[in-house]
Amino acid sequence: MKKSLQFILEMLRLIFILFLILLFYSLINTFIIETAGGFEIFEGTNLLTVFFLLQTGGLLVLMTIFYRNKLQFTGWYKGEHFKPFSKKLTQRLLILSISAIIGSYLILVFRMLTM
């Protein structure tokens, strides 16, 4: 029973942290898009879906790295088999996630230039 409660508390903590990070990022992202010309830039294309999928994927990978390397050791649920990602895997995932986020903004810039 104790382990179940700890697991539920840990999941609630993770959901709360994800909510805060995604809320903060969406506020910044909306400001950037509105500064670039608004969501009308993406009208008539499927680029908006690709734009948000790249960003969301990049952010979720960043959050996974942060959780696995730092947060899982400070929460309520203490598992016996928890280990952080290796340094090499962490670097590869960081490159992948940052590339996805930068790629999404390159789509925005490309769309601005071709309008």
C-alpha positions as CSV (number, residue, x, y, z in Angstrom):
1,M,0.0,0.0,0.0
2,K,2.8,2.4,0.9
3,K,4.6,1.8,-2.5
4,S,1.3,2.4,-4.4
5,L,0.8,5.7,-2.6
6,Q,4.4,6.8,-3.3
7,F,4.0,5.9,-6.9
8,I,0.7,7.9,-7.2
9,L,2.4,10.9,-5.5
10,E,5.4,10.6,-7.9
11,M,3.1,10.5,-10.9
12,L,1.2,13.6,-9.7
13,R,4.5,15.4,-9.2
14,L,5.6,14.5,-12.7
15,I,2.3,15.7,-14.2
16,F,2.5,18.9,-12.3
17,I,6.1,19.6,-13.4
18,L,5.2,18.7,-17.0
19,F,2.2,21.1,-16.8
20,L,4.3,24.0,-15.6
21,I,7.0,23.4,-18.2
22,L,4.6,23.1,-21.1
23,L,2.6,26.1,-19.9
24,F,5.7,28.3,-19.6
25,Y,6.9,27.1,-23.0
26,S,3.5,27.6,-24.7
27,L,3.4,31.2,-23.4
28,I,6.9,31.9,-24.9
29,N,6.0,30.1,-28.1
30,T,2.7,32.0,-28.6
31,F,4.6,35.2,-28.1
32,I,7.2,34.2,-30.8
33,I,4.5,33.1,-33.2
34,E,2.5,36.3,-32.8
35,T,5.6,38.4,-33.2
36,A,6.4,36.5,-36.4
37,G,3.0,37.2,-37.9
38,G,0.5,35.1,-36.0
39,F,-0.9,31.7,-36.7
40,E,-2.1,32.9,-40.1
41,I,1.4,32.1,-41.4
42,F,0.4,28.4,-41.3
43,E,-3.0,28.7,-43.0
44,G,-3.5,26.3,-45.9
45,T,-0.7,24.0,-44.9
46,N,-0.1,21.1,-42.5
47,L,3.1,22.8,-41.2
48,L,1.4,23.8,-38.0
49,T,1.0,20.2,-37.0
50,V,4.6,19.4,-37.8
51,F,5.7,22.6,-36.0
52,F,3.9,21.6,-32.8
53,L,4.8,17.9,-33.0
54,L,8.5,18.7,-33.3
55,Q,8.3,21.1,-30.3
56,T,6.3,18.8,-28.1
57,G,8.6,15.8,-28.9
58,G,11.7,17.9,-28.2
59,L,10.3,19.1,-24.9
60,L,9.2,15.7,-23.8
61,V,12.6,14.2,-24.5
62,L,14.2,17.1,-22.5
63,M,11.8,16.4,-19.7
64,T,12.6,12.7,-19.8
65,I,16.3,13.4,-19.5
66,F,15.8,15.8,-16.6
67,Y,13.6,13.3,-14.8
68,R,15.8,10.3,-15.3
69,N,19.0,12.1,-14.5
70,K,17.8,14.3,-11.6
71,L,14.2,14.2,-10.4
72,Q,13.8,10.4,-9.9
73,F,16.3,10.5,-7.1
74,T,14.5,13.3,-5.1
75,G,10.9,12.2,-5.3
76,W,8.6,10.1,-3.1
77,Y,9.0,6.8,-5.0
78,K,12.3,5.1,-4.4
79,G,12.9,2.2,-6.7
80,E,15.8,-0.2,-6.3
81,H,16.7,-0.4,-10.0
82,F,16.7,3.3,-10.9
83,K,19.8,4.5,-12.8
84,P,20.4,7.7,-14.7
85,F,21.0,7.7,-18.4
86,S,24.5,7.2,-19.5
87,K,26.5,10.3,-20.5
88,K,26.6,9.2,-24.1
89,L,22.8,8.6,-24.3
90,T,22.1,11.8,-22.5
91,Q,24.2,13.7,-25.1
92,R,22.5,12.0,-28.0
93,L,19.0,12.7,-26.6
94,L,19.9,16.3,-25.9
95,I,21.1,16.8,-29.5
96,L,17.9,15.1,-30.8
97,S,15.6,17.2,-28.7
98,I,17.3,20.5,-29.3
99,S,17.4,19.8,-33.0
100,A,13.7,19.1,-33.0
101,I,13.0,22.4,-31.2
102,I,15.3,24.4,-33.5
103,G,13.9,22.6,-36.5
104,S,10.4,23.7,-35.6
105,Y,11.5,27.3,-35.6
106,L,13.3,26.8,-38.9
107,I,9.9,25.8,-40.3
108,L,8.5,29.1,-38.9
109,V,11.3,31.1,-40.5
110,F,11.0,29.3,-43.8
111,R,7.2,29.9,-43.8
112,M,7.7,33.6,-43.1
113,L,10.2,33.9,-46.0
114,T,8.0,32.1,-48.5
115,M,4.8,34.1,-47.9
